[in-house]
Amino acid sequence: MKQVKDILEKVDVHSVVGDSNVPVEAICFDSRLVKAGTLFVAQRGVAVDGHDFIAKAIASGARAVVCEQLPEEQVQGVTYVKVGNASRALAVIAANFYNHPSAELTLVGVTGTNGKTTVASLLYQLFVNAGYKVGLLSTVRVMVGTEEFPATHTTPDSVSINHYMRTMVDAGVTHCFMEVSSHGIHQCRTEALEFDGGVFTNLSHDHLDYHNTFAAYRDVKKAFFDGLSKKAFALVNSDDKNGNIMLQNTKAKKLSYALKSLADYKGKVLEKSFSGSLLTVNNVELWIKLIGSFNAYNVLAIYAVAVELGMDSFEVLRLLSELESVSGRFQYTVSPEGVTAIVDYAHTPDALKNVLQTINDIRTGKEQVMTVVGCGGDRDKTKRPKMAQIAAQLSSQAIFTADNPRTENPQTILDEMEAGVPEEYYAKTLTILDRRQAIKTACKLAKPGDIILIAGKGHETYQEIQGERQHFDDMEEVVMCFKQLKG
């Protein structure tokens, strides 16, 4: 069993009050989960300050407390550790407590606004198909080999990350692919992890409710690459103007991929259809089951990572041709009457534009494109009018509806979306508050050959209204509508 002094290695400790030889049985930053023998870390969060719960943690059995400010009253027999940044300390402590499992894995982090889930999930799929034992930390799911755990955050907390990685190592996993969110980087959740590679997909409008400015959002992403070691590689999309910014101060091996500009890994889209895409990857033709230019970028990133990690390039191409799309990412179904419904996670202006442009590239021109889309509550409000404008401009019919309103009034969200629609598009927009009814309306309006895009929620199987999650699955809803209309 580790002692307090063992798990403080490389932590920025300002002072210790009490016995540093106290044994630690668990680490916790949520006072509700504290049990006897726990080391409690008091973090200053966005909405809650962990320092307010130190007394509660001690009453529940915490033997040691890590905090940025020592409490005025200190309990006899409890060890107090004052640090400069509790979130950063938590990450280092978690890595120490679990014996640095990331160092025993080949770990690759994927960051960017769009594409993180697809790239990380398909890397997992490809390496599994190649015969490796693989781990995955993603928005959709957490995988330890073939064992699945529910995902709660794009990037889990530091303790969970190290716990999962220790479980991976103990299970014989050799490679782990993880999504690295801007929140996760900013909140130090990925500190003390030893990455073998980092991937930058793209950067566009998102999370400005948290980061306030686009520059701050960009710089947080850049901090991930700044922290990579000389042993790692930094792979960026050089068609995105922010790609080279990510590489400016990194010590890692600098690599690029692109469809339009010069790059180490170069691709070109030759054909697009709903059954897949024909590409060239470094001048070799490849048919994939994935659709759209945005997936061509994802495939290039996956190819580059696999080659950089030592796989044979032709074997990687063969494995790429077998990959299946990720749940809720351009996932489609066709009704008996020939209406195509696409469910996609697109929840940013750039992602929605990419998906609609892909649909418009594939269609012959006669089909109508109907887009059902909303925006989440308690999140970046500035993207709402932009997403509505894109939906109205690139669709034959746009239906604005609720997404996950969370604690906001859903009608207010829709009003803010409608404000972005130019007058010339008014006639082809509808607003239907109830998401189920909005999907039903799109299905009823669609004629054979038409295309319905249901955007924003993708893989999610819930709708969050006033803090409560109710079961709701876009794909389930549209399949049910198709069956009812056939009946």
KOLKOLLO-483780 format. One record per residue (C-alpha): residue number from 1; chain; x, y, z. Coordinates in nm, 3 decimals. Layout:
SITE   nr  kette        X        Y        Z
SITE  NUM      A        X        Y        Z
...
//
This chain:
SITE   nr  kette        X        Y        Z
SITE    1      A    0.000    0.000    0.000
SITE    2      A    0.127    0.345   -0.092
SITE    3      A    0.185    0.622    0.159
SITE    4      A    0.114    0.992    0.113
SITE    5      A    0.483    1.067    0.056
SITE    6      A    0.498    0.807   -0.226
SITE    7      A    0.220    0.964   -0.428
SITE    8      A    0.347    1.320   -0.389
SITE    9      A    0.648    1.258   -0.616
SITE   10      A    0.676    1.540   -0.876
SITE   11      A    0.378    1.722   -0.722
SITE   12      A    0.424    2.096   -0.667
SITE   13      A    0.397    2.074   -0.286
SITE   14      A    0.405    2.402   -0.092
SITE   15      A    0.375    2.252    0.255
SITE   16      A    0.273    1.938    0.446
SITE   17      A    0.099    1.944    0.783
SITE   18      A    0.092    1.607    0.956
SITE   19      A    0.233    1.260    0.891
SITE   20      A    0.337    1.194    0.529
SITE   21      A    0.372    0.820    0.607
SITE   22      A   -0.007    0.778    0.629
SITE   23      A   -0.120    0.489    0.404
SITE   24      A   -0.357    0.574    0.117
SITE   25      A   -0.612    0.319   -0.005
SITE   26      A   -0.791    0.535   -0.261
SITE   27      A   -0.789    0.879   -0.425
SITE   28      A   -1.102    1.088   -0.454
SITE   29      A   -1.207    1.441   -0.553
SITE   30      A   -1.581    1.390   -0.489
SITE   31      A   -1.657    1.404   -0.116
SITE   32      A   -1.967    1.188   -0.169
SITE   33      A   -1.747    0.895   -0.269
SITE   34      A   -1.493    0.919    0.013
SITE   35      A   -1.443    0.613    0.231
SITE   36      A   -1.198    0.520    0.508
SITE   37      A   -0.834    0.550    0.401
SITE   38      A   -0.899    0.796    0.115
SITE   39      A   -0.681    1.085    0.006
SITE   40      A   -0.920    1.369   -0.083
SITE   41      A   -0.818    1.630   -0.341
SITE   42      A   -1.007    1.959   -0.313
SITE   43      A   -1.031    2.110   -0.662
SITE   44      A   -1.174    2.448   -0.755
SITE   45      A   -1.430    2.361   -1.023
SITE   46      A   -1.640    2.576   -1.256
SITE   47      A   -1.950    2.552   -1.034
SITE   48      A   -1.826    2.392   -0.711
SITE   49      A   -1.522    2.445   -0.488
SITE   50      A   -1.393    2.122   -0.336
SITE   51      A   -1.249    2.318   -0.043
SITE   52      A   -1.606    2.358    0.084
SITE   53      A   -1.628    1.981    0.128
SITE   54      A   -1.303    1.907    0.312
SITE   55      A   -1.480    1.865    0.647
SITE   56      A   -1.734    1.630    0.492
SITE   57      A   -1.456    1.422    0.333
SITE   58      A   -1.276    1.392    0.667
SITE   59      A   -1.599    1.293    0.841
SITE   60      A   -1.638    1.016    0.579
SITE   61      A   -1.291    0.877    0.653
SITE   62      A   -1.038    1.078    0.451
SITE   63      A   -0.691    1.039    0.605
SITE   64      A   -0.522    1.302    0.393
SITE   65      A   -0.631    1.618    0.212
SITE   66      A   -0.464    1.789   -0.083
SITE   67      A   -0.576    2.150   -0.127
SITE   68      A   -0.472    2.492   -0.251
SITE   69      A   -0.573    2.662    0.073
SITE   70      A   -0.538    2.498    0.415
SITE   71      A   -0.857    2.505    0.626
SITE   72      A   -0.848    2.728    0.933
SITE   73      A   -0.940    2.438    1.159
SITE   74      A   -0.733    2.124    1.109
SITE   75      A   -0.833    1.784    1.244
SITE   76      A   -0.582    1.591    1.454
SITE   77      A   -0.454    1.280    1.274
SITE   78      A   -0.531    1.409    0.925
SITE   79      A   -0.247    1.499    0.688
SITE   80      A   -0.288    1.824    0.493
SITE   81      A   -0.090    1.893    0.175
SITE   82      A   -0.095    2.242    0.027
SITE   83      A   -0.028    2.264   -0.350
SITE   84      A   -0.026    2.536   -0.614
SITE   85      A   -0.279    2.374   -0.849
SITE   86      A   -0.500    2.097   -0.713
SITE   87      A   -0.617    1.977   -1.056
SITE   88      A   -0.259    1.936   -1.177
SITE   89      A   -0.167    1.770   -0.846
SITE   90      A   -0.458    1.526   -0.884
SITE   91      A   -0.330    1.415   -1.225
SITE   92      A    0.024    1.353   -1.094
SITE   93      A   -0.104    1.184   -0.777
SITE   94      A   -0.332    0.954   -0.981
SITE   95      A   -0.043    0.855   -1.209
SITE   96      A    0.178    0.786   -0.904
SITE   97      A   -0.093    0.591   -0.723
SITE   98      A   -0.151    0.360   -1.023
SITE   99      A    0.223    0.326   -1.101
SITE  100      A    0.222    0.526   -1.425
SITE  101      A    0.028    0.286   -1.648
SITE  102      A    0.049    0.518   -1.951
SITE  103      A    0.424    0.449   -1.963
SITE  104      A    0.348    0.080   -2.016
SITE  105      A    0.112    0.148   -2.308
SITE  106      A    0.157    0.286   -2.658
SITE  107      A   -0.069    0.586   -2.602
SITE  108      A   -0.200    0.817   -2.876
SITE  109      A   -0.421    1.120   -2.802
SITE  110      A   -0.657    1.273   -3.060
SITE  111      A   -0.769    1.635   -3.026
SITE  112      A   -0.958    1.885   -3.241
SITE  113      A   -1.312    2.018   -3.276
SITE  114      A   -1.451    1.745   -3.502
SITE  115      A   -1.336    1.391   -3.580
SITE  116      A   -1.189    1.296   -3.241
SITE  117      A   -1.434    1.014   -3.178
SITE  118      A   -1.412    0.875   -3.530
SITE  119      A   -1.032    0.877   -3.541
SITE  120      A   -0.984    0.726   -3.194
SITE  121      A   -1.262    0.467   -3.239
SITE  122      A   -1.146    0.358   -3.585
SITE  123      A   -0.786    0.333   -3.467
SITE  124      A   -0.915    0.101   -3.195
SITE  125      A   -1.108   -0.099   -3.455
SITE  126      A   -0.813   -0.119   -3.695
SITE  127      A   -0.563   -0.233   -3.434
SITE  128      A   -0.808   -0.491   -3.296
SITE  129      A   -0.853   -0.625   -3.651
SITE  130      A   -0.473   -0.637   -3.684
SITE  131      A   -0.457   -0.869   -3.382
SITE  132      A   -0.355   -0.628   -3.107
SITE  133      A   -0.511   -0.603   -2.763
SITE  134      A   -0.631   -0.243   -2.752
SITE  135      A   -0.783    0.015   -2.519
SITE  136      A   -1.010    0.308   -2.606
SITE  137      A   -1.116    0.619   -2.412
SITE  138      A   -1.381    0.802   -2.615
SITE  139      A   -1.704    1.001   -2.603
SITE  140      A   -1.899    0.693   -2.712
SITE  141      A   -1.743    0.419   -2.499
SITE  142      A   -1.446    0.304   -2.295
SITE  143      A   -1.291   -0.026   -2.402
SITE  144      A   -1.040   -0.240   -2.213
SITE  145      A   -0.965   -0.507   -2.469
SITE  146      A   -1.312   -0.643   -2.549
SITE  147      A   -1.467   -0.530   -2.218
SITE  148      A   -1.685   -0.220   -2.250
SITE  149      A   -1.753    0.049   -1.990
SITE  150      A   -1.994    0.344   -2.025
SITE  151      A   -1.836    0.677   -2.122
SITE  152      A   -1.933    0.979   -1.911
SITE  153      A   -1.700    1.247   -2.052
SITE  154      A   -1.502    1.294   -2.373
SITE  155      A   -1.190    1.289   -2.156
SITE  156      A   -1.251    1.122   -1.815
SITE  157      A   -1.110    1.262   -1.490
SITE  158      A   -0.746    1.192   -1.401
SITE  159      A   -0.824    0.918   -1.151
SITE  160      A   -1.052    0.733   -1.395
SITE  161      A   -0.799    0.764   -1.677
SITE  162      A   -0.520    0.610   -1.472
SITE  163      A   -0.753    0.346   -1.325
SITE  164      A   -0.866    0.240   -1.675
SITE  165      A   -0.509    0.239   -1.803
SITE  166      A   -0.387    0.028   -1.511
SITE  167      A   -0.674   -0.213   -1.585
SITE  168      A   -0.564   -0.216   -1.950
SITE  169      A   -0.203   -0.296   -1.863
SITE  170      A   -0.309   -0.572   -1.622
SITE  171      A   -0.531   -0.718   -1.898
SITE  172      A   -0.242   -0.731   -2.145
SITE  173      A   -0.346   -0.429   -2.355
SITE  174      A   -0.054   -0.283   -2.555
SITE  175      A   -0.210    0.018   -2.734
SITE  176      A   -0.456    0.282   -2.616
SITE  177      A   -0.626    0.552   -2.822
SITE  178      A   -0.798    0.837   -2.643
SITE  179      A   -0.991    1.152   -2.722
SITE  180      A   -0.833    1.458   -2.566
SITE  181      A   -1.085    1.739   -2.520
SITE  182      A   -1.007    2.106   -2.465
SITE  183      A   -1.182    2.084   -2.127
SITE  184      A   -0.964    1.785   -2.037
SITE  185      A   -0.645    1.969   -2.130
SITE  186      A   -0.746    2.291   -1.953
SITE  187      A   -0.845    2.101   -1.638
SITE  188      A   -0.510    1.914   -1.637
SITE  189      A   -0.675    1.570   -1.675
SITE  190      A   -0.407    1.456   -1.921
SITE  191      A   -0.111    1.584   -1.714
SITE  192      A    0.142    1.315   -1.616
SITE  193      A    0.035    1.085   -1.904
SITE  194      A    0.314    0.966   -2.134
SITE  195      A    0.187    1.001   -2.491
SITE  196      A    0.360    0.831   -2.783
SITE  197      A    0.169    1.045   -3.031
SITE  198      A   -0.078    1.328   -3.069
SITE  199      A   -0.321    1.394   -3.355
SITE  200      A   -0.481    1.729   -3.445
SITE  201      A   -0.792    1.695   -3.663
SITE  202      A   -0.920    2.052   -3.710
SITE  203      A   -1.036    2.358   -3.521
SITE  204      A   -1.364    2.542   -3.560
SITE  205      A   -1.631    2.721   -3.358
SITE  206      A   -1.711    2.533   -3.033
SITE  207      A   -1.694    2.557   -2.653
SITE  208      A   -1.664    2.935   -2.646
SITE  209      A   -1.899    2.931   -2.346
SITE  210      A   -1.605    2.777   -2.156
SITE  211      A   -1.296    2.922   -2.325
SITE  212      A   -1.451    3.267   -2.404
SITE  213      A   -1.239    3.333   -2.715
SITE  214      A   -1.135    3.126   -3.015
SITE  215      A   -0.769    3.211   -2.947
SITE  216      A   -0.796    3.072   -2.593
SITE  217      A   -0.964    2.757   -2.727
SITE  218      A   -0.685    2.716   -2.987
SITE  219      A   -0.409    2.773   -2.733
SITE  220      A   -0.547    2.506   -2.500
SITE  221      A   -0.531    2.256   -2.786
SITE  222      A   -0.177    2.373   -2.863
SITE  223      A   -0.074    2.313   -2.500
SITE  224      A   -0.130    1.940   -2.557
SITE  225      A    0.128    1.936   -2.839
SITE  226      A    0.364    2.161   -2.643
SITE  227      A    0.371    1.891   -2.376
SITE  228      A    0.462    1.599   -2.605
SITE  229      A    0.811    1.452   -2.559
SITE  230      A    1.089    1.402   -2.815
SITE  231      A    0.997    1.034   -2.831
SITE  232      A    0.643    1.112   -2.951
SITE  233      A    0.504    1.222   -3.287
SITE  234      A    0.277    1.522   -3.351
SITE  235      A    0.049    1.467   -3.650
SITE  236      A   -0.161    1.759   -3.775
SITE  237      A   -0.410    1.835   -4.050
SITE  238      A   -0.213    2.088   -4.255
SITE  239      A   -0.523    2.192   -4.453
SITE  240      A   -0.642    2.355   -4.131
SITE  241      A   -0.461    2.687   -4.080
SITE  242      A   -0.423    2.601   -3.710
SITE  243      A   -0.234    2.281   -3.785
SITE  244      A    0.107    2.447   -3.809
SITE  245      A    0.034    2.650   -3.495
SITE  246      A    0.002    2.321   -3.304
SITE  247      A    0.354    2.228   -3.414
SITE  248      A    0.529    2.557   -3.327
SITE  249      A    0.674    2.461   -2.988
SITE  250      A    0.644    2.085   -2.980
SITE  251      A    0.950    1.869   -2.913
SITE  252      A    0.782    1.577   -3.090
SITE  253      A    0.845    1.453   -3.444
SITE  254      A    0.643    1.685   -3.672
SITE  255      A    0.412    1.520   -3.928
SITE  256      A    0.122    1.633   -4.145
SITE  257      A   -0.170    1.496   -4.346
SITE  258      A   -0.385    1.675   -4.603
SITE  259      A   -0.616    1.654   -4.902
SITE  260      A   -0.535    1.997   -5.048
SITE  261      A   -0.184    2.098   -4.941
SITE  262      A    0.156    1.932   -4.937
SITE  263      A    0.188    1.682   -4.652
SITE  264      A    0.371    1.373   -4.532
SITE  265      A    0.048    1.177   -4.575
SITE  266      A   -0.141    1.302   -4.879
SITE  267      A   -0.487    1.197   -4.996
SITE  268      A   -0.740    1.272   -5.267
SITE  269      A   -1.110    1.191   -5.293
SITE  270      A   -1.192    1.037   -5.632
SITE  271      A   -1.553    0.922   -5.585
SITE  272      A   -1.830    0.960   -5.322
SITE  273      A   -2.149    0.760   -5.272
SITE  274      A   -2.369    0.645   -4.987
SITE  275      A   -2.193    0.309   -4.998
SITE  276      A   -1.848    0.459   -4.948
SITE  277      A   -1.563    0.659   -5.102
SITE  278      A   -1.275    0.599   -5.343
SITE  279      A   -0.956    0.773   -5.232
SITE  280      A   -0.588    0.780   -5.300
SITE  281      A   -0.361    0.758   -4.996
SITE  282      A   -0.002    0.849   -5.083
SITE  283      A   -0.087    0.770   -5.449
SITE  284      A   -0.240    0.428   -5.375
SITE  285      A   -0.613    0.382   -5.451
SITE  286      A   -0.834    0.270   -5.164
SITE  287      A   -1.209    0.204   -5.134
SITE  288      A   -1.351    0.270   -4.787
SITE  289      A   -1.699    0.220   -4.642
SITE  290      A   -1.688    0.571   -4.492
SITE  291      A   -1.849    0.870   -4.660
SITE  292      A   -1.743    1.228   -4.726
SITE  293      A   -1.431    1.444   -4.735
SITE  294      A   -1.431    1.477   -4.356
SITE  295      A   -1.393    1.099   -4.334
SITE  296      A   -1.115    1.110   -4.594
SITE  297      A   -0.925    1.331   -4.348
SITE  298      A   -1.001    1.087   -4.067
SITE  299      A   -0.874    0.794   -4.276
SITE  300      A   -0.550    0.979   -4.356
SITE  301      A   -0.493    1.044   -3.985
SITE  302      A   -0.559    0.678   -3.901
SITE  303      A   -0.328    0.558   -4.179
SITE  304      A   -0.052    0.792   -4.062
SITE  305      A   -0.078    0.684   -3.698
SITE  306      A   -0.073    0.315   -3.784
SITE  307      A    0.233    0.356   -4.010
SITE  308      A    0.414    0.571   -3.751
SITE  309      A    0.349    0.300   -3.492
SITE  310      A    0.527    0.049   -3.713
SITE  311      A    0.254   -0.127   -3.911
SITE  312      A    0.315   -0.223   -4.275
SITE  313      A    0.162    0.044   -4.502
SITE  314      A   -0.009   -0.205   -4.737
SITE  315      A   -0.151   -0.400   -4.445
SITE  316      A   -0.288   -0.073   -4.306
SITE  317      A   -0.459    0.001   -4.640
SITE  318      A   -0.620   -0.344   -4.636
SITE  319      A   -0.744   -0.290   -4.281
SITE  320      A   -0.876    0.057   -4.366
SITE  321      A   -1.096   -0.092   -4.638
SITE  322      A   -1.266   -0.311   -4.375
SITE  323      A   -1.348   -0.036   -4.123
SITE  324      A   -1.714    0.023   -4.030
SITE  325      A   -1.850    0.366   -3.942
SITE  326      A   -1.876    0.474   -3.579
SITE  327      A   -2.220    0.484   -3.414
SITE  328      A   -2.393    0.817   -3.476
SITE  329      A   -2.136    0.935   -3.732
SITE  330      A   -2.300    0.954   -4.075
SITE  331      A   -2.500    0.645   -3.979
SITE  332      A   -2.782    0.587   -4.224
SITE  333      A   -3.089    0.374   -4.290
SITE  334      A   -3.319    0.353   -4.593
SITE  335      A   -3.697    0.320   -4.574
SITE  336      A   -3.889    0.066   -4.789
SITE  337      A   -4.000    0.363   -5.001
SITE  338      A   -3.641    0.469   -5.065
SITE  339      A   -3.605    0.761   -4.823
SITE  340      A   -3.251    0.781   -4.678
SITE  341      A   -3.219    0.898   -4.317
SITE  342      A   -2.877    0.995   -4.182
SITE  343      A   -2.804    1.035   -3.811
SITE  344      A   -2.492    1.238   -3.734
SITE  345      A   -2.336    1.394   -3.423
SITE  346      A   -2.270    1.722   -3.610
SITE  347      A   -2.319    1.980   -3.333
SITE  348      A   -2.091    2.259   -3.451
SITE  349      A   -2.136    2.491   -3.753
SITE  350      A   -1.835    2.340   -3.930
SITE  351      A   -1.945    1.979   -3.874
SITE  352      A   -2.301    2.051   -3.992
SITE  353      A   -2.169    2.227   -4.302
SITE  354      A   -1.937    1.934   -4.381
SITE  355      A   -2.215    1.676   -4.351
SITE  356      A   -2.461    1.877   -4.562
SITE  357      A   -2.197    1.948   -4.827
SITE  358      A   -2.119    1.575   -4.840
SITE  359      A   -2.489    1.493   -4.886
SITE  360      A   -2.523    1.755   -5.159
SITE  361      A   -2.212    1.621   -5.335
SITE  362      A   -2.354    1.268   -5.342
SITE  363      A   -2.713    1.341   -5.444
SITE  364      A   -2.801    1.369   -5.812
SITE  365      A   -2.982    1.700   -5.765
SITE  366      A   -3.345    1.588   -5.774
SITE  367      A   -3.365    1.463   -5.417
SITE  368      A   -3.483    1.695   -5.142
SITE  369      A   -3.259    1.728   -4.834
SITE  370      A   -3.443    1.778   -4.504
SITE  371      A   -3.240    1.868   -4.197
SITE  372      A   -3.366    1.822   -3.842
SITE  373      A   -3.133    2.009   -3.607
SITE  374      A   -3.118    2.176   -3.266
SITE  375      A   -2.856    2.320   -3.033
SITE  376      A   -2.770    2.215   -2.678
SITE  377      A   -2.863    2.423   -2.377
SITE  378      A   -2.614    2.566   -2.124
SITE  379      A   -2.348    2.565   -2.395
SITE  380      A   -2.196    2.804   -2.649
SITE  381      A   -2.485    3.031   -2.758
SITE  382      A   -2.296    3.204   -3.038
SITE  383      A   -2.306    2.899   -3.264
SITE  384      A   -2.690    2.875   -3.260
SITE  385      A   -2.769    3.132   -3.533
SITE  386      A   -2.475    3.006   -3.742
SITE  387      A   -2.599    2.646   -3.736
SITE  388      A   -2.953    2.755   -3.827
SITE  389      A   -2.822    2.961   -4.120
SITE  390      A   -2.615    2.667   -4.250
SITE  391      A   -2.910    2.426   -4.220
SITE  392      A   -3.144    2.666   -4.399
SITE  393      A   -2.895    2.748   -4.673
SITE  394      A   -2.782    2.393   -4.755
SITE  395      A   -3.115    2.209   -4.711
SITE  396      A   -3.437    2.195   -4.908
SITE  397      A   -3.621    2.204   -4.575
SITE  398      A   -3.478    2.283   -4.229
SITE  399      A   -3.667    2.182   -3.916
SITE  400      A   -3.537    2.339   -3.595
SITE  401      A   -3.607    2.141   -3.279
SITE  402      A   -3.484    2.066   -2.928
SITE  403      A   -3.148    1.896   -2.878
SITE  404      A   -3.044    1.861   -2.512
SITE  405      A   -3.190    2.181   -2.362
SITE  406      A   -3.050    2.085   -2.020
SITE  407      A   -3.159    2.362   -1.780
SITE  408      A   -3.240    2.622   -2.050
SITE  409      A   -3.583    2.699   -2.192
SITE  410      A   -3.581    2.510   -2.527
SITE  411      A   -3.796    2.779   -2.692
SITE  412      A   -3.530    3.039   -2.611
SITE  413      A   -3.269    2.824   -2.785
SITE  414      A   -3.492    2.793   -3.092
SITE  415      A   -3.555    3.168   -3.097
SITE  416      A   -3.179    3.226   -3.099
SITE  417      A   -3.139    2.978   -3.385
SITE  418      A   -3.417    3.139   -3.591
SITE  419      A   -3.247    3.478   -3.553
SITE  420      A   -2.968    3.350   -3.779
SITE  421      A   -3.191    3.259   -4.075
SITE  422      A   -3.177    3.512   -4.362
SITE  423      A   -3.517    3.629   -4.484
SITE  424      A   -3.469    3.457   -4.822
SITE  425      A   -3.477    3.117   -4.643
SITE  426      A   -3.779    3.176   -4.418
SITE  427      A   -4.012    2.978   -4.646
SITE  428      A   -3.810    2.658   -4.611
SITE  429      A   -3.776    2.652   -4.233
SITE  430      A   -4.004    2.506   -3.967
SITE  431      A   -3.977    2.510   -3.590
SITE  432      A   -4.110    2.209   -3.399
SITE  433      A   -4.016    2.206   -3.032
SITE  434      A   -4.070    1.833   -2.971
SITE  435      A   -3.779    1.640   -3.127
SITE  436      A   -3.983    1.323   -3.180
SITE  437      A   -4.251    1.521   -3.363
SITE  438      A   -3.986    1.700   -3.570
SITE  439      A   -3.843    1.368   -3.689
SITE  440      A   -4.193    1.238   -3.766
SITE  441      A   -4.269    1.552   -3.967
SITE  442      A   -3.953    1.510   -4.175
SITE  443      A   -4.043    1.146   -4.245
SITE  444      A   -4.396    1.243   -4.353
SITE  445      A   -4.273    1.521   -4.581
SITE  446      A   -4.005    1.307   -4.746
SITE  447      A   -4.076    1.146   -5.082
SITE  448      A   -3.897    0.842   -5.231
SITE  449      A   -3.534    0.931   -5.300
SITE  450      A   -3.528    1.219   -5.051
SITE  451      A   -3.265    1.247   -4.778
SITE  452      A   -3.328    1.330   -4.410
SITE  453      A   -3.038    1.447   -4.193
SITE  454      A   -3.098    1.428   -3.817
SITE  455      A   -2.808    1.622   -3.667
SITE  456      A   -2.668    1.705   -3.327
SITE  457      A   -2.707    1.401   -3.104
SITE  458      A   -2.561    1.113   -3.304
SITE  459      A   -2.474    0.823   -3.073
SITE  460      A   -2.654    0.970   -2.770
SITE  461      A   -2.941    0.760   -2.639
SITE  462      A   -3.094    1.027   -2.417
SITE  463      A   -3.239    1.375   -2.416
SITE  464      A   -3.151    1.595   -2.119
SITE  465      A   -3.436    1.823   -2.011
SITE  466      A   -3.424    2.024   -1.688
SITE  467      A   -3.137    1.813   -1.558
SITE  468      A   -3.311    1.480   -1.619
SITE  469      A   -3.206    1.234   -1.886
SITE  470      A   -3.487    1.061   -2.073
SITE  471      A   -3.431    0.782   -2.324
SITE  472      A   -3.418    0.918   -2.678
SITE  473      A   -3.234    0.769   -2.974
SITE  474      A   -3.249    0.949   -3.311
SITE  475      A   -3.191    0.630   -3.511
SITE  476      A   -3.457    0.441   -3.314
SITE  477      A   -3.703    0.724   -3.376
SITE  478      A   -3.652    0.742   -3.751
SITE  479      A   -3.666    0.362   -3.794
SITE  480      A   -3.993    0.361   -3.598
SITE  481      A   -4.131    0.641   -3.817
SITE  482      A   -4.045    0.450   -4.131
SITE  483      A   -4.224    0.140   -3.999
SITE  484      A   -4.533    0.339   -3.899
SITE  485      A   -4.554    0.511   -4.238
SITE  486      A   -4.520    0.176   -4.416
SITE  487      A   -4.798    0.032   -4.197
//
